[in-house]
Amino acid sequence: MKRIVLLSAAILLSINVGAYANQCAVNFTRNACPGKEVESFKKCDGNKSCTKVSEVTSAQECQKVAMKSCANDRLDITKSKVITASFQGKPMKTASGKDDFCAEYANRDKEFNRCQ
């Protein structure tokens, strides 16, 4: 009986260690279209900036999360964003070494600076 308990504990411990996810902290700073500050900042509980933490499996996944965070589907509400990230407390950079992931965001010209 003792062996079964020890074996079960060892299996559970190995599953937990293998499934351990790392923290990816993505910092959002939104620049609102004129007069749209309340709506634009709503995603950060009314603040211009906030940080959201998610669990990821690697630094590369954290970079992907940060880059995807640049997406802006509220063109007439949010003028632009600055997205920075850290993985396990260490600052992340883009492929070319920039702090702001939105500086290299593929749809930047289509989705930013479109206020009416």
C-alpha positions in Angstrom: 0.0 0.0 0.0 2.8 2.4 0.9 4.4 1.8 -2.6 1.2 2.7 -4.3 0.9 6.0 -2.4 4.6 6.8 -3.1 4.2 5.9 -6.8 1.1 8.0 -7.1 2.8 10.9 -5.4 5.8 10.6 -7.8 3.5 10.5 -10.8 1.6 13.6 -9.7 4.8 15.5 -9.0 6.2 14.7 -12.4 2.9 15.8 -14.1 2.9 19.0 -12.2 6.5 19.8 -13.0 6.0 19.0 -16.7 2.9 21.1 -16.8 4.4 24.1 -15.1 3.8 27.3 -17.1 5.8 30.5 -17.0 4.5 33.9 -16.4 4.3 36.4 -19.3 3.4 39.9 -18.2 2.2 42.1 -21.1 2.0 45.9 -20.4 -0.6 47.8 -22.4 -0.4 51.6 -22.9 -3.2 52.9 -25.0 -3.4 56.3 -26.8 -7.0 57.2 -27.2 -8.6 59.0 -30.1 -9.7 62.5 -29.0 -12.7 62.4 -26.7 -12.6 58.5 -26.5 -10.4 58.1 -23.4 -13.2 56.5 -21.3 -13.9 53.8 -24.0 -10.3 53.2 -24.9 -9.0 52.9 -21.3 -12.0 50.7 -20.3 -9.9 47.5 -21.0 -7.5 48.7 -18.3 -10.2 49.5 -15.8 -10.2 53.1 -16.8 -6.4 53.5 -16.7 -4.2 54.4 -19.7 -1.8 51.6 -18.8 -2.1 48.2 -17.2 -0.4 44.8 -17.1 -2.0 41.5 -17.8 -0.3 38.2 -16.8 -0.8 35.0 -18.7 0.8 31.6 -18.4 2.9 30.5 -21.4 5.3 27.6 -22.0 8.2 29.6 -23.4 9.8 33.0 -24.0 8.9 32.7 -27.7 5.2 32.1 -26.8 5.4 35.3 -24.6 6.7 37.2 -27.6 3.8 36.0 -29.7 1.3 36.9 -27.0 2.8 40.4 -26.9 2.8 40.9 -30.7 -0.9 39.7 -30.9 -1.7 42.2 -28.2 -1.0 45.0 -30.6 -4.1 44.2 -32.7 -6.5 47.1 -32.7 -10.1 46.5 -33.9 -11.4 49.7 -32.4 -10.0 52.1 -35.0 -12.1 55.1 -34.0 -11.5 54.6 -30.3 -7.9 53.6 -29.7 -5.4 55.6 -31.8 -2.4 53.4 -31.0 -0.8 51.1 -28.4 2.6 50.5 -26.9 3.0 46.9 -25.8 6.0 45.8 -23.7 6.4 42.4 -22.1 8.4 40.4 -19.6 8.9 36.7 -19.3 9.6 35.4 -15.8 10.4 39.0 -14.8 12.9 39.6 -17.5 12.1 42.2 -20.2 11.4 40.9 -23.6 12.4 42.5 -26.9 11.2 42.1 -30.5 13.2 40.2 -33.1 15.1 43.4 -33.9 15.7 44.4 -30.3 12.9 46.9 -29.7 11.0 47.2 -26.4 7.7 48.1 -28.1 6.2 45.2 -29.9 3.8 47.4 -31.8 6.8 49.1 -33.5 7.1 45.9 -35.6 3.4 45.0 -35.7 2.5 44.0 -39.3 -0.8 45.8 -39.4 0.4 49.0 -37.7 -0.3 51.2 -40.6 -3.8 49.7 -41.1 -4.9 49.8 -37.5 -3.2 52.7 -35.8 -3.8 56.5 -36.3 -7.2 56.0 -37.8 -9.2 58.3 -35.6 -12.0 60.1 -37.4 
